[in-house]
């Protein structure tokens, strides 16, 4: 999986190509910031050249005017229909950070019944922090709030809050209890990632929850040749995510299953042509 690691590193560098920002603490304000990136990457990161899809989605529900974010939803839907959670496995910088932490030699917590159940938590977090809380704040205060970015996102703390606080004394002076809370969440995430494979992606990330809903109909992803498959279940024995089968909503297309398949029945690539993809969508809508 050397190829995947190279893609992850290149993606992180492309997302955060404003390298001067990491030496000055100045946020890039170019026109590229109007474009949503596929993966989770904080808008306020000094190196960020684009916008985080979660942050962009929440911004429409923040402030004194609510807006339906057609532009952002269109980007997310496009990424979901083409790649779905393949983006999590190949194009998310914070996923790469967790994978590198997991390589630290320590005893590891293997997936189990509890982690299976915990994997559903991200769907509740998506519902509560992306929709319910912003609308609730708007209802009671007259102004929405980007609840997930503000109260949870450890990627934002790592990529934006810490670098900006390091470079900007005026920002350090404003740090309070909320920063301490988010720094605590980041430390817990980092610690957990040493012992648990990609805990944020598996249990917390709303973007992963959204993309996971499209895993079965995405254009690219993992696929199984059921004629070759001998149902030995070695793919699931080696899977580090909480998958029930190859290509389900928890699959990030990491390719670990492909390496251990004794009959080479698993592959990564185009699952459908566009005609088949849109036919499936129409069938689902009609049922």
C-alpha positions as CSV (number, residue, x, y, z in Angstrom):
1,X,0.0,0.0,0.0
2,X,3.0,2.3,-0.6
3,X,1.0,3.8,-3.5
4,X,-1.9,4.8,-1.2
5,X,0.5,6.4,1.3
6,X,2.1,8.5,-1.5
7,X,-1.4,9.6,-2.7
8,X,-2.3,10.6,0.9
9,X,0.9,12.6,1.3
10,X,0.5,14.3,-2.1
11,X,-3.1,15.1,-1.3
12,X,-2.2,16.7,2.1
13,X,0.4,18.8,0.3
14,X,-2.1,19.9,-2.4
15,X,-4.7,20.8,0.1
16,X,-2.2,22.8,2.1
17,X,-0.1,24.3,-0.7
18,X,0.3,27.7,0.9
19,X,3.5,26.7,2.5
20,X,4.4,30.3,3.4
21,X,1.4,30.3,5.8
22,X,3.2,27.8,8.0
23,X,6.0,30.3,8.6
24,X,3.9,33.4,9.0
25,X,0.6,32.2,10.4
26,X,-1.3,34.1,7.6
27,X,-4.4,32.4,6.2
28,X,-4.6,32.1,2.4
29,X,-7.5,34.3,1.1
30,X,-7.2,33.6,-2.6
31,X,-10.1,32.7,-4.9
32,X,-9.4,28.9,-4.5
33,X,-10.9,29.2,-1.0
34,X,-14.3,29.3,-2.7
35,X,-13.8,25.7,-3.8
36,X,-14.7,22.7,-1.5
37,X,-12.0,20.1,-1.0
38,X,-13.1,16.5,-1.0
39,X,-11.6,15.6,2.4
40,X,-11.6,17.1,5.9
41,X,-9.2,20.0,6.0
42,X,-9.7,23.1,8.0
43,X,-10.5,26.3,6.2
44,X,-8.5,28.3,8.7
45,X,-5.3,26.2,8.4
46,X,-2.5,28.6,7.4
47,X,-1.7,26.3,4.5
48,X,-5.2,25.6,3.2
49,X,-5.9,26.5,-0.4
50,X,-9.5,25.4,-0.3
51,X,-12.5,25.1,1.9
52,X,-13.5,22.1,4.1
53,X,-16.9,20.7,3.0
54,X,-18.1,20.3,6.6
55,X,-17.1,23.9,7.4
56,X,-18.7,25.2,4.3
57,X,-21.9,23.3,5.0
58,X,-22.1,24.6,8.5
59,X,-21.4,28.2,7.5
60,X,-24.7,28.3,5.6
61,X,-26.4,27.5,8.9
62,X,-24.4,30.1,10.8
63,X,-24.8,33.8,11.2
64,X,-28.1,35.8,11.1
65,X,-29.4,34.5,7.7
66,X,-30.0,30.8,7.0
67,X,-29.2,29.7,3.5
68,X,-29.8,26.4,1.6
69,X,-26.2,25.5,0.6
70,X,-26.9,24.3,-2.9
71,X,-23.3,25.0,-4.0
72,X,-21.7,23.0,-1.1
73,X,-24.3,20.2,-1.3
74,X,-23.5,19.9,-5.0
75,X,-19.8,19.5,-4.3
76,X,-20.4,16.9,-1.6
77,X,-22.9,15.0,-3.7
78,X,-20.5,14.9,-6.7
79,X,-17.6,13.6,-4.5
80,X,-19.9,11.1,-2.9
81,X,-21.3,9.7,-6.2
82,X,-17.8,9.4,-7.7
83,X,-15.6,8.3,-4.8
84,X,-17.7,8.0,-1.5
85,X,-15.4,6.8,1.3
86,X,-12.5,6.2,-1.0
87,X,-11.8,9.8,-0.2
88,X,-11.4,8.9,3.5
89,X,-8.9,6.3,2.7
90,X,-6.9,8.1,0.0
91,X,-7.6,11.9,0.3
92,X,-8.0,12.9,3.9
93,X,-4.9,14.5,5.7
94,X,-6.3,13.8,9.1
95,X,-6.8,10.2,8.2
96,X,-3.2,10.0,7.3
97,X,-2.2,11.5,10.6
98,X,-4.1,8.8,12.4
99,X,-2.6,6.0,10.4
100,X,0.9,7.3,11.1
101,X,0.1,7.4,14.8
102,X,-1.2,3.8,14.6
103,X,2.2,2.7,13.4
104,X,3.7,3.4,16.8
105,X,4.5,-0.1,18.2
106,X,2.0,-0.7,21.0
107,X,-0.7,-3.2,21.8
108,X,-3.7,-2.5,19.5
109,X,-7.4,-2.7,20.1
110,X,-8.9,-4.9,17.5
111,X,-12.3,-4.3,16.1
112,X,-15.1,-6.0,18.0
113,X,-18.8,-5.9,18.6
114,X,-18.5,-2.7,20.6
115,X,-16.6,-0.9,17.8
116,X,-19.2,-2.1,15.4
117,X,-21.9,-0.4,17.5
118,X,-19.8,2.7,18.1
119,X,-19.4,3.2,14.3
120,X,-23.0,4.4,14.2
121,X,-22.1,7.3,16.5
122,X,-20.9,9.4,13.6
123,X,-24.3,9.4,12.1
124,X,-25.8,10.9,15.3
125,X,-23.0,13.4,15.5
126,X,-23.7,14.4,11.9
127,X,-27.4,14.9,12.6
128,X,-26.9,16.8,15.9
129,X,-23.9,18.9,15.2
130,X,-24.4,19.7,11.5
131,X,-28.1,20.3,11.5
132,X,-29.9,20.3,14.9
133,X,-27.6,22.4,17.0
134,X,-27.0,25.1,14.3
135,X,-30.8,25.5,13.8
136,X,-31.4,25.4,17.6
137,X,-28.9,28.2,18.1
138,X,-30.6,30.2,15.3
139,X,-34.0,29.6,16.9
140,X,-33.0,30.7,20.4
141,X,-30.3,33.3,19.7
142,X,-31.1,34.6,16.2
143,X,-27.7,33.4,15.0
144,X,-26.6,30.0,14.0
145,X,-23.3,28.4,15.0
146,X,-21.0,25.9,13.2
147,X,-21.4,23.5,16.0
148,X,-19.1,20.6,14.9
149,X,-16.2,22.9,13.9
150,X,-16.6,25.0,17.1
151,X,-17.1,22.3,19.7
152,X,-15.6,19.1,18.4
153,X,-13.4,19.0,15.3
154,X,-9.9,17.9,16.4
155,X,-8.6,18.4,12.8
156,X,-9.4,22.1,13.1
157,X,-7.6,22.3,16.4
158,X,-4.5,20.6,15.0
159,X,-4.4,22.3,11.6
160,X,-5.6,25.8,12.5
161,X,-6.0,26.7,16.2
162,X,-2.5,25.5,17.2
163,X,-0.5,27.1,14.3
164,X,-2.5,30.4,14.5
165,X,-2.0,30.5,18.3
166,X,1.7,29.9,17.9
167,X,2.2,32.7,15.4
168,X,-0.4,35.3,16.6
169,X,0.0,36.6,20.2
170,X,-3.4,38.4,19.9
171,X,-5.0,35.0,19.3
172,X,-3.3,33.4,22.3
173,X,-4.7,36.1,24.5
174,X,-8.3,35.2,23.4
175,X,-7.9,31.5,24.1
176,X,-10.2,30.3,26.9
177,X,-12.2,27.3,28.1
178,X,-13.4,26.3,24.7
179,X,-9.8,26.0,23.4
180,X,-8.9,23.9,26.4
181,X,-11.9,21.6,25.7
182,X,-11.0,21.2,22.1
183,X,-7.3,20.7,22.9
184,X,-8.4,17.9,25.3
185,X,-10.4,16.3,22.5
186,X,-7.4,16.5,20.2
187,X,-5.1,14.9,22.8
188,X,-7.6,12.1,23.3
189,X,-7.9,11.5,19.6
190,X,-4.2,11.4,19.2
191,X,-3.8,9.0,22.1
192,X,-6.7,6.8,20.8
193,X,-5.2,6.7,17.3
194,X,-2.0,5.1,18.7
195,X,-4.0,2.1,19.9
196,X,-7.1,2.1,17.7
197,X,-7.1,2.3,13.9
198,X,-8.5,5.7,12.7
199,X,-10.8,6.3,15.7
200,X,-12.0,9.7,14.5
201,X,-12.9,8.4,11.0
202,X,-14.7,5.3,12.4
203,X,-16.6,6.8,15.3
204,X,-16.8,10.7,15.0
205,X,-16.4,12.1,11.5
206,X,-19.7,13.4,9.9
207,X,-18.1,13.6,6.5
208,X,-17.3,9.9,6.6
209,X,-20.9,9.3,7.7
210,X,-22.2,11.2,4.6
211,X,-19.8,9.6,2.2
212,X,-20.6,6.1,3.7
213,X,-24.3,6.5,2.6
214,X,-23.1,6.5,-1.0
215,X,-20.5,3.7,-0.8
216,X,-22.7,1.1,-2.5
217,X,-23.5,3.3,-5.5
218,X,-20.3,5.3,-5.9
219,X,-18.5,5.1,-9.3
220,X,-15.2,4.0,-7.8
221,X,-14.4,1.8,-4.8
222,X,-13.8,-1.8,-3.8
223,X,-15.5,-4.5,-5.7
224,X,-15.7,-8.3,-5.4
225,X,-15.8,-10.9,-8.2
226,X,-18.4,-13.2,-6.7
227,X,-17.6,-15.9,-9.3
228,X,-14.0,-16.1,-8.0
229,X,-14.9,-15.6,-4.3
230,X,-14.6,-18.7,-2.2
231,X,-16.2,-17.1,0.9
232,X,-13.1,-17.8,3.0
233,X,-13.7,-14.5,5.0
234,X,-10.0,-13.7,5.1
235,X,-10.8,-10.1,3.9
236,X,-12.9,-9.4,7.0
237,X,-10.3,-11.1,9.3
238,X,-7.7,-8.5,8.1
239,X,-10.0,-5.5,7.9
240,X,-9.2,-2.8,10.4
241,X,-12.4,-0.8,9.8
242,X,-15.8,-1.9,11.1
243,X,-16.9,-3.5,7.8
244,X,-19.4,-6.3,7.6
245,X,-18.4,-7.0,4.0
246,X,-16.1,-5.5,1.3
247,X,-17.4,-2.1,0.1
248,X,-20.0,-1.5,2.7
249,X,-20.6,1.9,4.4
250,X,-17.6,1.6,6.6
251,X,-15.1,0.7,3.8
252,X,-12.5,3.3,3.1
253,X,-11.0,1.4,0.1
254,X,-7.7,1.0,1.8
255,X,-7.0,-2.2,-0.1
256,X,-5.9,-4.4,2.9
257,X,-8.5,-7.0,1.9
258,X,-7.2,-7.1,-1.6
259,X,-3.7,-8.0,-0.4
260,X,-4.9,-11.1,1.5
261,X,-7.5,-12.5,-0.9
262,X,-6.2,-16.0,-1.9
263,X,-8.0,-16.0,-5.2
264,X,-7.6,-12.3,-6.2
265,X,-11.4,-11.8,-6.2
266,X,-11.2,-8.2,-4.7
267,X,-10.1,-5.2,-6.8
268,X,-10.1,-1.4,-6.5
269,X,-11.4,0.6,-9.4
270,X,-14.5,1.6,-11.4
271,X,-17.5,-0.3,-10.1
272,X,-20.1,1.0,-12.6
273,X,-20.3,2.9,-15.8
274,X,-22.2,6.2,-15.6
275,X,-25.4,4.7,-17.1
276,X,-25.5,1.9,-14.5
277,X,-24.8,4.4,-11.7
278,X,-27.7,6.7,-12.6
279,X,-30.0,3.7,-13.3
280,X,-29.3,2.5,-9.7
281,X,-30.1,6.0,-8.4
282,X,-33.3,6.1,-10.3
283,X,-34.3,2.7,-9.0
284,X,-33.6,3.6,-5.4
285,X,-35.6,6.8,-5.7
286,X,-38.6,4.9,-7.3
287,X,-38.5,2.3,-4.4
